[in-house]
Amino acid sequence: MSAAVWTWAMLAFLNLPIAVIAVMSFSNGDFLAFPPPGFSWRWYQAALTSPRWIDAAITSFEIALAATALATPLGIAASFGLVRGRFPLRGALMQLACAPLAVPSIIAAVGLYFFFARLGLVGTSLAIILAHAALSVPLVVINVAASLRDFDTTLESAARNLGANRRQSFWHVTRPLLQPAILTGALFAFLLSFDELIVALFVGAAGTTTLPMRMWTSLRDEIDPTIAAISTLLVVLSALIILGAGAVRRSTGNDSRS
């Protein structure tokens, strides 16, 4: 068998559970069942008109936007320091900056819980925002640092020679060229915050219920096809964000070649 056949077989195997959930989301029955007894938009309508699901989605969007707005500038600043800085242990600091991606979520959640408990922030939206921002910064660092390593610094030198100060050089020369990497990092940071559950369960509260928290509660207390509809919508959202990030990267590559 060719490598292409094995590749498609592996992709089909990995995405089979998603396909099963998507099919069950169109069920017209009262319970999750595969195959479904019939098909309808019943549970999508229920998900998109239920106040508890809508409120949870709005909360997740607000928290994800705030976390992204905080993580993006921090990640950009860290990238410049780690790529252009000249100091000992720079490589070790880069690995430390990306460490949240390697630490299991439950360990990070326990540590963040005790940290925010000392500050009296447990159970607040601010705690979730700060926690998600801390987890999202490495995604911005990885994307921006990769572009900075290939950045032509003579463009900045030319801007400085023409009279631009450091801030003007960054804003009018460096930022536009790094913008695709910044947008990609910000998109992934938003996606991480929007989908994150474990940390939100530890540092959040009943009054601050994100969409993943609402899904967890629904799975624990009641199981109906609405959860399949919400899951399918989240998969679609994640796919759109990933495709958007890829489109940004491809357009940048085409512009650079032209």
Number of C-alpha atoms within 10 A of each C-alpha: 5 6 8 9 10 11 11 11 12 12 11 13 11 11 11 12 11 16 13 15 20 18 18 27 30 21 26 18 18 14 15 19 17 12 10 16 14 10 13 12 12 17 23 21 12 15 19 15 11 11 11 14 21 14 16 19 20 15 18 23 18 16 24 26 21 19 28 29 16 19 27 26 16 18 27 24 13 22 26 15 15 21 18 13 11 9 9 8 10 15 12 10 13 19 13 13 21 18 12 17 15 9 12 10 16 13 12 17 20 14 14 20 23 14 15 19 14 9 10 11 16 20 20 17 21 18 24 30 25 18 21 26 27 20 25 30 29 27 24 30 29 19 22 27 24 15 19 20 13 8 14 12 11 9 13 20 13 13 18 14 10 10 10 16 12 12 10 15 19 16 11 13 16 19 15 12 18 20 15 23 26 24 19 23 27 27 21 21 27 27 21 20 27 25 17 21 21 18 23 26 20 20 26 24 16 11 9 21 23 32 25 22 22 19 22 15 13 14 12 9 8 12 15 16 25 26 24 25 26 24 18 21 16 17 14 12 13 18 12 12 17 16 12 15 19 14 14 16 16 13 12 17 12 9 9 9 7 6
